[in-house]
Amino acid sequence: KGLDKKALEATEQRKEENEDFKELMSSDTAAKELLKFAKNRLNKFYNPKLYKPPAKTELSSEDKIVENMSGTSAPTESPGGIAGTGIAVFAEVSQHSQKEAPPPPPETFGPYTKKSEDSMGIMSMIDLLIADLDKEVTEAETNEKDAQADYETLMRDSANKRTKDSKLLSEKETIKAETEADLESHTDEKASTSKELMSTMQYIQSLHNECDWLLKYFDVRKEARASEIDALGKAKAVLNGADYSLLQVSSAGFLHHRF
């Protein structure tokens, strides 16, 4: 969102800068043409050799017929533009030039001097104004070119970053899905292992109880087993011809000991 907002702001700023550039170029071009027109008009009086008459307009077929029949030239439309010079400022300038009022006109020239001195001073001043306009136009074109290049670079970098971010987001979503799947698998495995562990612990407890019982009654069982072995030995001896009385006394003692 932050990247899109930055790109949108840069686009709006670039549009405003471009509109200002077009307005400046239009006004400077009109001013330059007007100064050239004024210089050419002054040359008509001060330097006739440098004067360039306006191009002749070609008459239409109807105007030629009127001229041939009447012997006079057909009326021509007066040039429009600034002060009838034919130099017009683009409509775009009028839409964007509602700013401060123009400065007051310069003071009139001093007392009358020679024709050549007047012409040189006026021509030099017009040439200086034209040179200033050319300089301003050159600077404006350079700034416009640099601003457009910076804007294109910003848009290209933004597009590349957006592509990288989208790719990174896709990779993270894939990793997240894999991690969630592993988590679910491990959860199921843990539940199964927990059941198995519980069964093992129960079996160990049963073994422990059995061992405790065996340890507790080990001495008693050992003594009883020894008495049984002794009785069996005497019984075997009787069968082999030993004294019955001894066997009876021994048997009575053995039975008394057992019960």
PAZAPA-4460 file (N, C-alpha, C; in steps of 0.05 Angstrom, whole numbers, plus 32768, in hexadecimal, padded with zeros to 4 digits):
% residues 259
    n_x    n_y    n_z   ca_x   ca_y   ca_z    c_x    c_y    c_z   seq   type   mol
   8010   7FE8   8000   8000   8000   8000   8011   8019   8000     1      K     A
   8027   8019   8010   8039   8030   8011   8046   8035   7FF6     2      G     A
   804D   801F   7FE8   805A   8022   7FCD   8046   802E   7FB9     3      L     A
   802D   8024   7FBA   8019   802E   7FA7   8013   804B   7FAD     4      D     A
   8012   8053   7FC6   800D   806F   7FCD   8023   8081   7FC4     5      K     A
   803C   8078   7FC7   8053   8087   7FBE   8052   808A   7FA0     6      K     A
   804C   8075   7F91   804B   8076   7F74   8034   8089   7F6B     7      A     A
   801D   8088   7F79   8007   809A   7F71   800E   80B7   7F76     8      L     A
   801B   80BD   7F8C   8024   80D9   7F92   8038   80E2   7F7D     9      E     A
   804A   80D1   7F75   805E   80D8   7F61   8051   80DD   7F46    10      A     A
   803D   80CD   7F40   802E   80D1   7F26   8020   80EC   7F26    11      T     A
   8012   80F3   7F3C   8004   810D   7F3E   8018   8124   7F3C    12      E     A
   802E   8121   7F49   8043   8137   7F48   804E   813A   7F2C    13      Q     A
   8052   8123   7F1E   805D   8124   7F03   8049   8131   7EF0    14      R     A
   802F   812C   7EF4   801B   8139   7EE3   801B   8157   7EE7    15      K     A
   801D   815F   7F00   801D   817C   7F06   8036   8189   7EFA    16      E     A
   804D   817C   7EFD   8066   8187   7EF2   8064   8188   7ED3    17      E     A
   8059   8174   7EC7   8056   8174   7EAA   8043   818A   7EA0    18      N     A
   802D   818E   7EAF   801B   81A4   7EA8   8029   81BF   7EAA    19      E     A
   8038   81C3   7EC0   8047   81DC   7EC3   805B   81E0   7EAC    20      D     A
   8068   81CA   7EA4   807C   81CB   7E8F   806F   81D3   7E74    21      F     A
   8058   81C6   7E6E   804A   81CD   7E56   8040   81EA   7E56    22      K     A
   8037   81F3   7E6D   802E   820F   7E6F   8046   8222   7E6A    23      E     A
   805C   821C   7E77   8074   822D   7E74   807D   822D   7E57    24      L     A
   807E   8216   7E4A   8088   8214   7E2F   8075   8224   7E1C    25      M     A
   805B   8222   7E21   8048   8230   7E10   804B   824E   7E13    26      S     A
   804D   8257   7E2C   804F   8274   7E30   806A   827F   7E26    27      S     A
   807F   8270   7E2B   809A   8279   7E21   809B   8279   7E03    28      D     A
   808F   8265   7DF7   808F   8264   7DD9   807F   827B   7DCE    29      T     A
   8068   8281   7DDA   8058   8298   7DD0   8067   82B2   7DD4    30      A     A
   8075   82B5   7DEB   8084   82CD   7DF0   809B   82D0   7DDD    31      A     A
   80A8   82BA   7DD7   80BF   82BB   7DC5   80B6   82C2   7DA9    32      K     A
   80A0   82B7   7DA0   8095   82BD   7D85   808C   82DA   7D84    33      E     A
   8081   82E4   7D9A   8079   8300   7D9B   8091   8313   7D99    34      L     A
   80A6   830C   7DA8   80BF   831C   7DA6   80CB   831B   7D8A    35      L     A
   80CB   8304   7D7E   80D5   8303   7D62   80C4   8313   7D4F    36      K     A
   80AA   8312   7D54   8098   8322   7D43   809E   8340   7D47    37      F     A
   80A1   8348   7D60   80A7   8364   7D66   80C2   836C   7D5A    38      A     A
   80D6   835B   7D5C   80F0   8361   7D50   80EF   8364   7D32    39      K     A
   80E0   8352   7D26   80DD   8353   7D08   80CE   836D   7D00    40      N     A
   80BA   8375   7D10   80AB   838D   7D0A   80BD   83A6   7D0E    41      R     A
   80CE   83A5   7D22   80E1   83BB   7D26   80F6   83BC   7D0F    42      L     A
   80FE   83A4   7D06   8111   83A4   7CEF   8105   83B1   7CD6    43      N     A
   80EA   83B1   7CD5   80DE   83BD   7CBD   80E3   83DB   7CBD    44      K     A
   80E7   83E7   7CD5   80EC   8404   7CD6   8109   840A   7CD9    45      F     A
   8117   83FA   7CEA   8133   8400   7CF0   8147   83F2   7CDD    46      Y     A
   8142   83D9   7CD6   8153   83CA   7CC5   8143   83BC   7CAF    47      N     A
   813A   83CA   7C9B   8129   83BE   7C86   8134   83A6   7C79    48      P     A
   814F   83A4   7C78   815B   838D   7C6B   8156   8373   7C7A    49      K     A
   8152   8375   7C95   814E   835E   7CA5   8130   8357   7CA9    50      L     A
   811F   8368   7C9E   8103   8364   7CA1   80F9   834D   7C90    51      Y     A
   80E9   833C   7C9C   80DE   8325   7C8E   80C0   8328   7C8B    52      K     A
   80B6   832E   7C73   8099   8332   7C70   808A   8318   7C75    53      P     A
   8071   831B   7C7E   8061   8303   7C83   805B   82F4   7C69    54      P     A
   8058   82DA   7C6B   8052   82CA   7C53   8038   82D2   7C47    55      A     A
   8038   82D2   7C2D   801F   82D9   7C1F   800B   82C3   7C21    56      K     A
   7FF3   82CB   7C25   7FDD   82B7   7C27   7FD3   82B0   7C0B    57      T     A
   7FCF   8297   7C06   7FC4   828F   7BEC   7FA6   8292   7BEC    58      E     A
   7F9C   829E   7BD7   7F80   82A3   7BD4   7F72   828A   7BCB    59      L     A
   7F5A   8287   7BD5   7F4A   8271   7BCB   7F3F   8277   7BAF    60      S     A
   7F33   8264   7BA3   7F29   8268   7B88   7F13   827D   7B87    61      S     A
   7F03   827E   7B9C   7EED   8292   7B9D   7EF9   82AE   7BA0    62      E     A
   7F0E   82B1   7BB1   7F1B   82CB   7BB5   7F29   82D4   7B9B    63      D     A
   7F35   82C2   7B8D   7F42   82C9   7B73   7F2E   82D3   7B5F    64      K     A
   7F16   82C7   7B5E   7F01   82D0   7B4B   7EF8   82EC   7B53    65      I     A
   7EF4   82F1   7B6E   7EEC   830C   7B77   7F01   8320   7B70    66      V     A
   7F1B   8319   7B74   7F31   832C   7B6E   7F33   8332   7B50    67      E     A
   7F2F   831E   7B3F   7F30   8323   7B22   7F19   8333   7B18    68      N     A
   7F02   8330   7B24   7EEB   833E   7B1A   7EEA   835B   7B25    69      M     A
   7EF3   835E   7B3E   7EF2   8379   7B4A   7F0B   8389   7B47    70      S     A
   7F21   837B   7B42   7F3A   8389   7B40   7F47   8390   7B5A    71      G     A
   7F3A   8389   7B70   7F45   838E   7B8B   7F49   8373   7B99    72      T     A
   7F5B   8374   7BAD   7F61   835B   7BBC   7F49   8355   7BCE    73      S     A
   7F45   833B   7BD1   7F2F   8332   7BE2   7F37   8338   7BFF    74      A     A
   7F23   833F   7C10   7F2A   8345   7C2C   7F35   832C   7C3A    75      P     A
   7F48   8330   7C4A   7F55   831B   7C59   7F4E   831E   7C76    76      T     A
   7F4D   8308   7C84   7F48   8309   7CA0   7F60   8313   7CAF    77      E     A
   7F5C   8323   7CC3   7F72   832E   7CD3   7F7D   8317   7CE4    78      S     A
   7F97   8316   7CE7   7FA3   8301   7CF8   7F9A   8303   7D15    79      P     A
   7F96   82ED   7D21   7F8D   82ED   7D3D   7FA5   82ED   7D4F    80      G     A
   7FA2   82E2   7D67   7FB8   82DF   7D79   7FBC   82F8   7D89    81      G     A
   7FD4   82FC   7D94   7FDB   8312   7DA5   7FDE   832B   7D95    82      I     A
   7FCE   833F   7D9A   7FD0   8359   7D8D   7FD0   8357   7D6E    83      A     A
   7FC1   8344   7D63   7FC0   8341   7D46   7FD9   8337   7D3A    84      G     A
   7FEA   832A   7D49   8004   8320   7D3E   8001   8304   7D32    85      T     A
   7FEB   82F6   7D38   7FE9   82DB   7D2F   7FF5   82C7   7D42    86      G     A
   8001   82D1   7D58   800E   82C0   7D6C   7FFA   82BA   7D82    87      I     A
   7FF3   82A2   7D86   7FDF   829A   7D99   7FEC   8289   7DAF    88      A     A
   7FE1   828D   7DC7   7FEA   827C   7DDD   7FD6   8265   7DDF    89      V     A
   7FE1   824D   7DE4   7FD0   8235   7DE4   7FBA   8238   7DFA    90      F     A
   7FA4   822A   7DF4   7F8E   822C   7E07   7F96   8220   7E22    91      A     A
   7FA9   820E   7E22   7FB1   8202   7E3B   7FBD   8216   7E4E    92      E     A
   7FCA   822B   7E43   7FD6   823F   7E53   7FC1   824F   7E61    93      V     A
   7FAB   8256   7E53   7F96   8265   7E60   7F89   8256   7E76    94      S     A
   7F89   823B   7E74   7F7C   822C   7E89   7F8D   822B   7EA2    95      Q     A
   7FA8   822D   7EA0   7FBA   822A   7EB6   7FC7   8244   7EBF    96      H     A
   7FC2   825A   7EB1   7FD1   8272   7EB6   7FC1   8286   7EC7    97      S     A
   7FAD   827D   7ED5   7F9E   828F   7EE6   7FAD   8292   7F00    98      Q     A
   7FC3   82A1   7EFF   7FD4   82A5   7F16   7FD5   82C2   7F1D    99      K     A
   7FED   82CC   7F22   7FF0   82E8   7F29   7FEC   82FA   7F10   100      E     A
   7FE4   8313   7F15   7FE1   8325   7EFF   7FFC   832C   7EF3   101      A     A
   7FFD   8332   7ED9   8017   8338   7ECC   8022   8351   7ED8   102      P     A
   803D   8354   7ED7   8049   836C   7EE2   8043   8385   7ED1   103      P     A
   8045   839C   7EDC   803F   83B5   7ECC   8053   83B7   7EB5   104      P     A
   804A   83C5   7EA0   805B   83C8   7E88   8074   83D9   7E8F   105      P     A
   808A   83D3   7E81   80A3   83E2   7E87   809F   8400   7E80   106      P     A
   80B0   8410   7E8C   80AF   842D   7E87   80B7   8432   7E6A   107      E     A
   80AC   8448   7E60   80B2   8450   7E44   80D0   8458   7E42   108      T     A
   80D9   8457   7E29   80F5   845D   7E24   80FA   847B   7E2A   109      F     A
   8113   8481   7E2C   811B   849D   7E31   8116   84AF   7E19   110      G     A
   8123   84C5   7E19   8120   84D8   7E03   8129   84CC   7DE8   111      P     A
   8120   84D8   7DD4   8126   84CF   7DB9   8144   84CF   7DB3   112      Y     A
   814E   84B9   7DA7   816A   84B8   7D9F   816A   84B1   7D81   113      T     A
   8182   84AB   7D78   8185   84A5   7D5C   8178   848A   7D56   114      K     A
   8171   8487   7D3C   8164   846F   7D34   8175   8456   7D38   115      K     A
   818E   8457   7D31   81A0   8440   7D34   81A4   8439   7D51   116      S     A
   81A7   844D   7D62   81AA   8447   7D7F   8191   843A   7D8B   117      E     A
   817A   8445   7D83   8161   8439   7D8C   815E   841C   7D83   118      D     A
   8164   8417   7D6A   8161   83FC   7D5F   8174   83E9   7D6D   119      S     A
   818C   83F1   7D72   81A0   83DF   7D7E   8197   83D8   7D9B   120      M     A
   818E   83ED   7DA9   8186   83E8   7DC5   816E   83D6   7DC7   121      G     A
   815A   83DB   7DB6   8141   83CB   7DB6   8146   83AF   7DAD   122      I     A
   8156   83AC   7D98   815C   8392   7D8D   816C   8381   7DA2   123      M     A
   817F   838E   7DAE   818F   8380   7DC2   817D   8377   7DDA   124      S     A
   816B   8388   7DE2   8159   8381   7DF8   8147   8369   7DEF   125      M     A
   813D   836A   7DD7   812C   8354   7DCE   813B   833A   7DCC   126      I     A
   8154   833C   7DC1   8165   8324   7DBF   816B   8319   7DDB   127      D     A
   816F   832B   7DEE   8175   8322   7E0A   815C   8314   7E15   128      L     A
   8145   831F   7E10   812C   8312   7E1A   8128   82F7   7E0D   129      L     A
   812E   82F5   7DF2   812B   82DC   7DE4   813F   82C7   7DF0   130      I     A
   8158   82D1   7DF5   816C   82BF   7E01   8164   82B5   7E1C   131      A     A
   8158   82C7   7E2C   814E   82BE   7E47   8138   82A9   7E44   132      D     A
   8127   82AE   7E30   8111   829A   7E2C   811D   827F   7E23   133      L     A
   8131   8281   7E11   813D   8268   7E08   814A   8259   7E20   134      D     A
   8158   8268   7E31   8164   825C   7E48   8150   8250   7E5B   135      K     A
   813A   825E   7E5F   8125   8254   7E70   8118   823A   7E64   136      E     A
   8114   823B   7E4A   8109   8223   7E3C   811C   820B   7E3F   137      V     A
   8136   8211   7E3B   814A   81FB   7E3D   814A   81EF   7E59   138      T     A
   814A   8200   7E6D   814A   81F6   7E89   8130   81E7   7E8E   139      E     A
   811A   81F1   7E84   8100   81E3   7E89   8100   81C8   7E7B   140      A     A
   810B   81C6   7E63   810C   81AD   7E55   811E   8199   7E63   141      E     A
   8135   81A3   7E6D   8147   8192   7E7C   813A   8188   7E96   142      T     A
   812D   819A   7EA5   8120   8191   7EBD   8109   817E   7EB8   143      N     A
   80FB   8183   7EA2   80E5   8171   7E9B   80F0   8155   7E93   144      E     A
   8106   8155   7E85   8112   813B   7E7D   811C   812C   7E95   145      K     A
   8129   813A   7EA8   8134   812D   7EC0   811D   8124   7ED1   146      D     A
   8108   8134   7ED4   80F1   812C   7EE5   80E3   8114   7ED9   147      A     A
   80E0   8113   7EBE   80D3   80FC   7EB2   80E4   80E3   7EB5   148      Q     A
   80FF   80E6   7EB3   8111   80CF   7EB6   8110   80C5   7ED3   149      A     A
   810F   80D7   7EE6   810D   80CF   7F02   80F2   80C1   7F08   150      D     A
   80DD   80CB   7EFB   80C3   80BF   7EFF   80C2   80A3   7EF3   151      Y     A
   80CD   80A0   7EDB   80CE   8085   7ECE   80DF   8072   7EDF   152      E     A
   80F5   807C   7EEA   8106   806B   7EFB   80F7   8062   7F13   153      T     A
   80E8   8075   7F20   80D8   806F   7F37   80C3   805A   7F31   154      L     A
   80B5   805D   7F1B   80A0   804B   7F13   80AC   802F   7F0D   155      M     A
   80C3   802F   7F00   80D0   8015   7EFA   80D9   8007   7F14   156      R     A
   80E5   8017   7F26   80EE   800B   7F3F   80D6   8001   7F50   157      D     A
   80C0   8011   7F4F   80A8   8009   7F5D   809D   7FEF   7F52   158      S     A
   809D   7FED   7F37   8092   7FD4   7F2B   80A4   7FBC   7F32   159      A     A
   80BE   7FC0   7F32   80D0   7FAA   7F39   80CC   7FA2   7F56   160      N     A
   80CA   7FB6   7F67   80C6   7FB0   7F84   80AB   7FA2   7F88   161      K     A
   8097   7FAB   7F7A   807D   7F9E   7F7C   807E   7F80   7F73   162      R     A
   808D   7F7C   7F5D   8091   7F60   7F54   809F   7F4F   7F68   163      T     A
   80B5   7F5A   7F73   80C4   7F4C   7F88   80B4   7F46   7FA1   164      K     A
   80A4   7F5B   7FA9   8093   7F57   7FC0   807E   7F42   7FBC   165      D     A
   8073   7F42   7FA3   805F   7F2D   7F9D   806B   7F11   7F9D   166      S     A
   8083   7F0F   7F92   8091   7EF5   7F92   8097   7EED   7FAE   167      K     A
   80A2   7EFF   7FBE   80A8   7EF9   7FDA   8090   7EF1   7FEA   168      L     A
   8079   7EFF   7FE5   8060   7EF8   7FF3   8057   7EDC   7FEB   169      L     A
   805A   7ED6   7FD1   8051   7EBB   7FC8   8063   7EA5   7FD5   170      S     A
   807D   7EAB   7FD7   808F   7E97   7FE4   8088   7E94   8001   171      E     A
   8082   7EAA   800F   807B   7EA9   802B   8061   7E9A   802F   172      K     A
   804E   7E9E   801E   8035   7E8F   8020   8039   7E71   801C   173      E     A
   804B   7E6A   8009   8051   7E4E   8005   805E   7E42   801D   174      T     A
   8071   7E50   8029   807F   7E47   8041   806B   7E44   8058   175      I     A
   8059   7E57   805A   8045   7E56   806F   8033   7E3D   806C   176      K     A
   802A   7E38   8053   8019   7E21   804E   8028   7E07   8055   177      A     A
   8042   7E05   804D   8052   7DED   8053   8056   7DEA   8072   178      E     A
   805A   7E01   807F   805E   7E00   809C   8045   7DF7   80AA   179      T     A
   802E   7E01   80A1   8015   7DF9   80AD   800F   7DDB   80A9   180      E     A
   8017   7DD1   8091   8013   7DB5   808C   8025   7DA4   809E   181      A     A
   803E   7DAD   80A1   8051   7D9F   80B3   8047   7DA0   80D0   182      D     A
   803C   7DB7   80D8   8032   7DB9   80F3   801B   7DA6   80F8   183      L     A
   8009   7DA4   80E4   7FF3   7D91   80E7   7FFC   7D74   80E9   184      E     A
   8010   7D6E   80D7   801B   7D53   80D8   8029   7D4C   80F2   185      S     A
   8039   7D5F   80FC   8046   7D5B   8116   8032   7D5A   812D   186      H     A
   801C   7D69   812B   8008   7D67   8140   7FFB   7D4C   8141   187      T     A
   7FF5   7D41   812A   7FEA   7D26   8129   7FFE   7D11   8133   188      D     A
   8017   7D15   812B   802C   7D02   8134   8030   7D04   8152   189      E     A
   802E   7D1C   815D   8031   7D20   817A   801B   7D12   8189   190      K     A
   8002   7D14   817E   7FEB   7D07   818C   7FEF   7CE9   818C   191      A     A
   7FF8   7CDE   8175   7FFD   7CC1   8173   8013   7CB8   8186   192      S     A
   8029   7CC8   8186   8040   7CC2   8198   8038   7CC4   81B5   193      T     A
   8027   7CD7   81BB   801E   7CDA   81D7   800E   7CC2   81E1   194      S     A
   7FFD   7CB7   81CF   7FEE   7C9F   81D6   8001   7C87   81DA   195      K     A
   8014   7C85   81C9   8028   7C6F   81CB   8038   7C72   81E5   196      E     A
   8040   7C8B   81EB   804F   7C8F   8204   803E   7C88   821C   197      L     A
   8025   7C8F   821C   8013   7C89   8232   8011   7C6A   8236   198      M     A
   800F   7C5B   8220   800E   7C3E   8222   8028   7C33   822D   199      S     A
   803E   7C3E   8224   8058   7C35   822E   805B   7C3B   824B   200      T     A
   8053   7C52   8254   8055   7C59   8271   8044   7C47   8282   201      M     A
   802C   7C40   8278   801B   7C2D   8286   8028   7C12   8289   202      Q     A
   8035   7C09   8273   8042   7BEF   8274   805A   7BEF   8287   203      Y     A
   8069   7C06   8287   807F   7C09   8299   8076   7C08   82B6   204      I     A
   805F   7C15   82BB   8054   7C16   82D6   804B   7BFA   82E0   205      Q     A
   8040   7BEB   82CD   8038   7BCF   82D5   8051   7BBE   82DB   206      S     A
   8066   7BC2   82CA   807F   7BB4   82D0   808B   7BBC   82EB   207      L     A
   8089   7BD6   82F0   8094   7BE0   8309   8085   7BD5   8321   208      H     A
   806B   7BD3   831F   805A   7BC7   8335   8062   7BAA   8339   209      N     A
   8065   7B9B   8323   806C   7B7F   8325   8088   7B7B   8332   210      E     A
   809B   7B8D   832A   80B6   7B8B   8336   80B5   7B92   8354   211      C     A
   80A5   7BA6   835A   80A2   7BAE   8377   8098   7B96   8387   212      D     A
   8084   7B88   837C   8078   7B70   838B   808D   7B5A   838E   213      W     A
   809D   7B56   8378   80B1   7B41   8379   80C7   7B48   838E   214      L     A
   80CF   7B61   838F   80E3   7B6A   83A2   80D9   7B68   83BE   215      L     A
   80C0   7B6F   83C1   80B4   7B70   83DC   80B3   7B53   83E8   216      K     A
   80AB   7B3F   83D8   80A8   7B24   83E3   80BE   7B11   83DA   217      Y     A
   80D5   7B1C   83D4   80EC   7B0C   83CA   80F6   7AFA   83E1   218      F     A
   80FB   7B06   83F9   8106   7AF7   840F   80F3   7AE0   8418   219      D     A
   80DA   7AE7   8419   80C6   7AD3   8422   80C6   7ABC   840E   220      V     A
   80C5   7AC3   83F4   80C4   7AAE   83DF   80DE   7A9E   83DF   221      R     A
   80F5   7AAB   83E6   810E   7A9D   83E7   810F   7A88   83FE   222      K     A
   8105   7A91   8415   8105   7A7F   842C   80F2   7A67   8427   223      E     A
   80DB   7A6D   841C   80C7   7A58   8416   80D3   7A44   8402   224      A     A
   80E1   7A4E   83EE   80ED   7A3C   83DA   8102   7A2A   83E7   225      R     A
   8112   7A36   83F9   8127   7A26   8407   811A   7A10   8418   226      A     A
   8105   7A17   8426   80F8   7A03   8437   80EC   79EC   8426   227      S     A
   80E1   79F3   840E   80D6   79DF   83FC   80EC   79CC   83F2   228      E     A
   8103   79D8   83EC   8119   79C8   83E2   8123   79B4   83F8   229      I     A
   8124   79BF   8411   812D   79AE   8427   8119   7997   842C   230      D     A
   8100   799D   842B   80EB   7988   842F   80EC   7973   8419   231      A     A
   80F0   797C   8401   80F2   7969   83EB   810A   7957   83ED   232      L     A
   8120   7963   83F8   8138   7952   83FC   8133   793D   8411   233      G     A
   8126   7943   8427   8121   7930   843C   810D   791B   8433   234      K     A
   80FA   7924   8423   80E6   7910   8419   80F4   78FD   8407   235      A     A
   8107   7905   83F8   8116   78F3   83E6   8126   78E0   83F7   236      K     A
   8132   78EA   840D   8142   78D8   841E   8131   78C3   842B   237      A     A
   8119   78C9   8433   8106   78B5   843F   8100   78A0   842A   238      V     A
   80FC   78A9   8412   80F6   7895   83FE   810D   7882   83F9   239      L     A
   8125   788C   83FF   813D   787C   83FC   8143   786B   8415   240      N     A
   8132   786B   842B   8136   785A   8442   813E   7869   845B   241      G     A
   813A   7881   845F   8143   7890   8476   812F   788B   848D   242      A     A
   8134   7895   84A5   8124   7891   84BD   810A   78A1   84B9   243      D     A
   80F2   7893   84BE   80D8   789F   84BA   80D3   78B4   84CF   244      Y     A
   80DD   78AF   84E7   80D7   78C1   84FD   80E4   78DC   84F8   245      S     A
   80FC   78DA   84EE   810A   78F3   84E8   80FB   7902   84D2   246      L     A
   80F1   78F2   84BF   80E1   78FF   84AA   80C8   790B   84B4   247      L     A
   80BB   78FD   84C8   80A2   7908   84D2   80A7   7921   84E2   248      Q     A
   80BD   7921   84F2   80C3   7939   8501   80CA   7950   84EF   249      V     A
   80D9   794A   84DC   80E1   795E   84C9   80CA   7968   84B9   250      S     A
   80B8   7955   84B2   80A1   795D   84A2   808E   796E   84B3   251      S     A
   808C   7968   84CD   807B   7978   84DE   8086   7994   84E1   252      A     A
   80A0   7995   84E4   80AD   79B0   84E6   80AA   79C0   84CC   253      G     A
   80AC   79B1   84B6   80AA   79BF   849C   808D   79C9   8498   254      F     A
   807A   79B8   84A0   805E   79C1   849C   8058   79D8   84AF   255      L     A
   8063   79D6   84C8   805E   79EC   84DB   806A   7A06   84D0   256      H     A
   8081   7A03   84C3   808D   7A1B   84B8   807E   7A26   84A0   257      H     A
   8072   7A14   8491   8063   7A1E   8479   8049   7A2B   8481   258      R     A
   803C   7A20   8496   8021   7A2A   849D   8021   7A3A   84B6   259      F     A
***
